[in-house]
C-alpha cells in the first residue's frame, strides 16, 4: 500500500477521487459540482507542492519514482513506471496550477451540463499529469492518447458554433501523429526488449539510420501537438471553438506535451538523429515564429490572434530545444511555463470580455480602458508579458533561448537566432495593435458603455497568474535552479553524441 | 471409440444432447412463455462452460487424431460459450418485443455454438468441414428468423447461398490438399510432403481455396459482399451473435490449419495474406465512413476488424512470431467480442419495431437522456477505434507488435492509418449522442442493460489489467506446434 502514498501517484490520480465524488452529486446542484471540482483541483495542487518539497533540485536523475511490473508475459516487458526530474517538475506544477484557475473561470461561463464538464476536466488533468510523469512508453502512450478524449468532449459539447468540426479536426489531427509513434514505440519495445524510458536511454545503441526513422515517427506526433509549422492548422480552430477553460488548458498545458515529448523522448532516445536533425528543426521553428507572428497581425478576432501567437511562441520553444545547449534548453523549458501562464491569462481575459459581449471582434470594441480600467490594466500587463517586455517573464525565456540558439553548434548558424529575434519585434506589433484597437481610442459603441469591470472571482483567477509573470520576470533563478542539473546532464549526453558522430 | 475419446468431446456432447432435449421440451412450453426455453438454454450453456473450465489444462487427442483437446480449443470454447450466453441476453427481450419469439431460436444457437467448439477442436480437415456446416446451417436459419419480414428472409437466403458457395471452396481445397498429401489429418501434412515439387503447387492451391472459403466466413475483403446486407437484415440479436461467434470460429479454423499444417507454404501465401489483410482494413474502414445505418456501420466495422486480425495472421509461418500471431489474434478476438456485444446491446436497446431506431441520427440526445448508456457506447466506440482506456487499444497494440515482429512494418503502417480513418466514423456516433439534440429513447430491458454495463466495465478494467488475459492467450497456443 506504500505505493498508493507515492507523491507522483497521488498527484496524478487524486482528481479521480473528485470524479467519483462528482458522480454522486445531483446534476441540478451546479454550485456544489463546481465546488467539488475546484476543491479537488486545489488539493491536487497542494499535493504537487508537497511533491516539490520532496524533490531534490540538485539531483539530475529521476526522483520519487517507482517501477512496478505491469504486463510481464508473452515477451512483454511493460512496467508501471513513473518518475520526475528537472525536465518535468515545472510542467507538472504548471498543470496543477492552471487547472483550478480554469475551473474557477467556468463559474458563470458554463451553465449547461456542469457535471459532465467537471468530470471531463478532472480526467483531462489526470491524463496531462500522467504524460509528464510516465517513464514507460506504453504507459506514456496511454496517457498521451487519453488526453484527447476529454478535450474532444470539452470542445465538442461546450464549444462555439463550429465546435463539432473543430473537435473532430483536433482529435483526428493529433491521432494522425501519434499512430506512427505507436509503431515506433513497438519497434523499440521489440528490439530493445523494454518499454522503460530510463532503460532505453541507458541501453542506446540504435543504428543511426533506424534512429532517424524512429526520430521522425516520434517527431511527427509531437510536432503536430506543439504545433510546428506547417502542421498547425488544427490549432486555430480548436482554440477558437473551445470554451475558455478549454483554451487555457489547451494552450497552457496540452501544447507543452508536444515540446516535452521532444525533450524527454526525441532528444534522449535518439541523440544522434537529434543532432543531425537540429538545423532542420530550427528552420521549421524559425518559420513558425515568423509565420505565426505575421498571421496574428492579420486577425480580427482576439481569440484567433492569441491562438496564432501560440504558433509563434512555441517556435521559440522549439528553437531553444534544438539549440541542444544548456542555455537553449533551459530557456525553452522556462518559455514553456511562460507561455502557459501568459497565454493562459490572455485566454482568460478574452473569455471575460466574451462572456459580457458575446463577440471577440476588434471592431466591436474600442476605448474599453475608460469603462473597465482594472481589466485594461491587467490585460496590458499580460500583453506586455506575452510580447517579451523586460522585467516580465516572456523576456527572460526568449532572451535565454536566443542566447542559446545564437551560440549553438548544433544549429550551426547564428542566422536562425537573428531571424527569430525579429519575431520578438513582430510580437510587439501585433499585440500592441490589438491592445490599441480594443482599449484605446474613443468609447463609441453603445453596447460597451454599460460594461462592468472585473468582479472578485475574475480578479482571483487572474492574480495568481500575474504573480508568476512578475516573479519569473524579476527573479527567475529558483525556476532555473530546478531544471539546471537535469538539463546539464542532457546537454552533456547530446554533446557526447555529436562528438561520437564526428569520429 | 473409447472412453477417453468421449471425454475429450464431453462438453460438446453435453451441449448437443441438451439442445436435442430442449427441442422436445420446447414443444410443451406454451407460446408467449418461451422465456423458459431461453433460461433453460442459458443454464445449458452455463453447465457446459463449467465442464469446459473443469477440463482446462487437460491435453489429449481423440478419435485417431481427428479431434484434440488443448489450451487453444479450451480458450476458444470458453469464448464461444460466453458468446452463447451473451447472445441469449441480447435476444431475451428483443425477440418478444419484435414478435418473433419462438423456442427454436435458442436451440439453434446451441447447435451453432457446438459447431464452433468442434471447429476449435478439429485437427482433421474432414472434421473442420463438418464443424463448418454444423455452425453455419443454424445461422442461416437464424438470419431468416424474423420471417415474414422481407429483409430477414433476404438475409437468410443470401447468407445461405454465399455460405454454401464458400463451403464449396473449402471442400475443394480439402480435396486438393488430400490429393497432394494423401491425408486429411493436419498432423500428416508435414513440411516434407509439402516441399516436394510434384505436390507443392497442388497443396498450395488447396490451401488457397481453404483460405478463400474461410475468407467468406470471417468476412475478409473481397469476400465480404454478403456481410452488410446479412448483418442489416438479420434480427439484431442474431447479428450480434454472428459478428462475434462466426468470425471467431472462422479464425479458429484458419489459425489451427495454417499454423499446424501449412507453415511450409509461408513464402507462397504471405503475399496473398498481406494483400487480403491490407485490402480488408482499407475497404472496411473506408466504406464504413459513408454508412448512416448503425447496423451497416458495425457490419463494415466487423469487416475492418477481420483485417486487423489477419494482420497478425500473416506472421503464421515465421518461427519467431507465430506464437505471438496466434496469441495476439486470440487476445484481439476476446477484446473484439466484449466490445461488439456491448455495442450490439446498445443498438438493440434503441431499436424499435419495423426496423426503426437504427439510423445513427436516432442516437441524437442519448448523452442527455441516458447518460450511462451513452457513456458505455462511447467506451465501445473508443475500444473499436483503439483509444485508451479500453481493451481495444491493448489488443491493437498486441496485433501491431506481432506484425512488426514478423517484419511486416508496411502492413502495420496501413493498420494504424486505417485505425485513424476509423476514428472518424466511430466518433461520429459519439458526436451524435452528445452534441446533437434529439429524443433518443430506449426499451430499458434489464438483461440488455446488464450486458451493456458488464461489457463496458470489462472493456475499461481489463485494459488496465490485461496481464492475466495475455497469459491465458499466450498459454493457449503452446501445444499448437
Boltz contact constraints between the chains, C-beta under 6 A:
constraints:
  - contact:
      token1: [A, 71]
      token2: [B, 467]
      max_distance: 6.0
  - contact:
      token1: [A, 73]
      token2: [B, 467]
      max_distance: 6.0
  - contact:
      token1: [A, 73]
      token2: [B, 470]
      max_distance: 6.0
  - contact:
      token1: [A, 73]
      token2: [B, 471]
      max_distance: 6.0
  - contact:
      token1: [A, 74]
      token2: [B, 327]
      max_distance: 6.0
  - contact:
      token1: [A, 74]
      token2: [B, 470]
      max_distance: 6.0
  - contact:
      token1: [A, 74]
      token2: [B, 474]
      max_distance: 6.0
  - contact:
      token1: [A, 142]
      token2: [B, 388]
      max_distance: 6.0
  - contact:
      token1: [A, 145]
      token2: [B, 387]
      max_distance: 6.0
  - contact:
      token1: [A, 145]
      token2: [B, 388]
      max_distance: 6.0
  - contact:
      token1: [A, 146]
      token2: [B, 388]
      max_distance: 6.0
  - contact:
      token1: [A, 156]
      token2: [B, 435]
      max_distance: 6.0
  - contact:
      token1: [A, 157]
      token2: [B, 434]
      max_distance: 6.0
  - contact:
      token1: [A, 157]
      token2: [B, 435]
      max_distance: 6.0
  - contact:
      token1: [A, 164]
      token2: [B, 431]
      max_distance: 6.0
  - contact:
      token1: [A, 164]
      token2: [B, 435]
      max_distance: 6.0
  - contact:
      token1: [A, 175]
      token2: [B, 420]
      max_distance: 6.0
  - contact:
      token1: [A, 175]
      token2: [B, 423]
      max_distance: 6.0
  - contact:
      token1: [A, 176]
      token2: [B, 420]
      max_distance: 6.0
  - contact:
      token1: [A, 179]
      token2: [B, 416]
      max_distance: 6.0
  - contact:
      token1: [A, 179]
      token2: [B, 420]
      max_distance: 6.0
  - contact:
      token1: [A, 183]
      token2: [B, 412]
      max_distance: 6.0
  - contact:
      token1: [A, 186]
      token2: [B, 400]
      max_distance: 6.0
  - contact:
      token1: [A, 186]
      token2: [B, 401]
      max_distance: 6.0
  - contact:
      token1: [A, 186]
      token2: [B, 404]
      max_distance: 6.0
  - contact:
      token1: [A, 187]
      token2: [B, 404]
      max_distance: 6.0
  - contact:
      token1: [A, 190]
      token2: [B, 404]
      max_distance: 6.0
  - contact:
      token1: [A, 190]
      token2: [B, 405]
      max_distance: 6.0
